[in-house]
Structures are given as structure tokens and as C-alpha cells.
Amino acid sequence: MFGDLMGMMGKIKETQAKVAETKKRLDTVLIDESSSDNLLKITLTANRILKNIEIDDSLLEDKEQLEDYLILTLNKAIKKASDVNEAELGAVAKDGMPDIPGMDMFK
């Protein structure tokens, strides 16, 4: 029993290390999103860190329009980044979980 427990603990530690590596790698995965007319472009990492915003000069003339563009485009970019983040981290966590009877929530 203790051998199984030690094996499970080792597997959990290994999974924690893989999750940390994946989070670090996701800092280098860039998600690009643009408004439908390409007047606004957003880049963020899969860890949802904003890296770049490009705003067409025409949007600088209308504050409300720019705000609307920012909200819509940022929300789309954050959704894409979150989807990538959750898929990558979920896969690592699922693969690394030890087989514990009754704990099949990741399957």
C-alpha cells in the first residue's frame, strides 16, 4: 500500500513539474486577434498576457468606437487564449494523474 502511495506521490510531483513547464511554454505561444475590419489587432500569450495592440489611426478619432473595438477584440483574444491554455494544461494534468480508484473525473 505504501509503495503505491509513494508511486502516486512521485507521479503527482512529476505532473506538477510538467504543468510548470507547460505554463512556461504557453508564455511563448502567441494568440493574434483582429477586429472584423482589421482596424484593431491584439496579440497576447496563451497565458493571457497582453503583448501588443495595433490601432489604426482612423479609430483614434472616435473614443467610443475605439473602446467598443477594444472590448470586443480583447474578449475574443482572451477567449482564444483561455481555450488554448485550458486544453494544454488539461492534457498535461490528465496524462499525469495516477490511477486512484473512484477518481475517474479526468477520463
C-alpha positions in Angstrom: 0.0 0.0 0.0 2.7 2.5 0.9 4.6 1.6 -2.2 1.5 2.5 -4.3 1.2 5.7 -2.3 4.8 6.7 -2.8 4.4 5.9 -6.5 1.3 8.1 -6.7 3.1 10.9 -4.9 6.0 10.7 -7.3 3.7 10.8 -10.3 1.9 13.8 -8.8 5.3 15.6 -8.4 6.2 14.7 -12.0 2.9 16.1 -13.2 3.4 19.3 -11.2 6.7 19.8 -13.0 5.1 19.1 -16.4 2.4 21.7 -15.6 5.0 24.3 -14.7 6.9 23.6 -17.9 3.7 23.8 -19.9 2.8 27.2 -18.3 6.3 28.5 -19.1 5.9 27.3 -22.7 2.5 28.9 -23.0 4.2 32.3 -22.4 5.8 31.8 -25.9 2.5 30.8 -27.6 1.1 34.0 -29.2 -2.6 34.4 -29.9 -3.5 37.0 -32.6 -6.9 38.5 -32.9 -8.2 41.3 -35.2 -11.4 43.3 -35.5 -13.5 42.2 -38.4 -12.2 45.1 -40.5 -8.6 44.7 -39.3 -8.5 48.2 -37.8 -7.5 46.8 -34.4 -5.1 43.9 -33.8 -4.4 42.3 -30.4 -1.6 39.9 -29.5 -1.5 38.0 -26.2 0.1 34.9 -24.9 -1.7 31.7 -24.2 -1.3 32.7 -20.5 -3.4 35.7 -21.3 -0.6 38.3 -21.1 -1.1 41.2 -23.4 1.9 41.6 -25.8 0.8 44.1 -28.5 -2.0 46.3 -29.6 -2.1 47.9 -33.1 -4.7 50.6 -33.6 -5.5 52.1 -37.0 -5.3 55.9 -37.0 -8.9 56.1 -38.1 -10.1 54.7 -34.7 -8.3 57.5 -32.8 -10.9 60.0 -34.0 -13.8 58.3 -32.1 -13.2 57.4 -28.5 -16.4 55.3 -28.0 -15.8 53.4 -31.2 -12.2 52.6 -30.1 -13.5 51.5 -26.7 -16.0 49.2 -28.4 -13.4 47.7 -30.7 -11.0 47.1 -27.7 -13.7 45.4 -25.7 -14.9 43.1 -28.5 -11.4 42.2 -29.8 -9.8 41.8 -26.4 -12.7 39.5 -25.3 -12.2 37.3 -28.4 -8.5 37.2 -27.9 -8.8 36.3 -24.2 -11.3 33.5 -25.1 -9.0 32.0 -27.7 -6.0 32.2 -25.3 -8.1 30.6 -22.5 -9.2 27.8 -24.7 -5.5 27.0 -25.7 -4.4 27.4 -22.1 -7.1 25.1 -20.7 -6.6 22.4 -23.4 -2.8 22.3 -22.9 -2.9 22.3 -19.1 -5.8 19.9 -19.0 -4.0 17.4 -21.3 -0.9 17.5 -19.0 -2.9 17.1 -15.9 -5.0 14.2 -17.3 -1.9 12.3 -18.5 -0.1 12.8 -15.2 -2.9 11.8 -12.8 -2.2 8.5 -11.0 -4.9 5.8 -11.2 -6.9 6.2 -8.0 -9.9 4.0 -7.6 -13.1 6.1 -7.8 -11.3 9.2 -9.1 -12.0 9.0 -12.8 -13.1 12.6 -13.1 -10.5 13.3 -15.8 -11.5 10.4 -18.1 
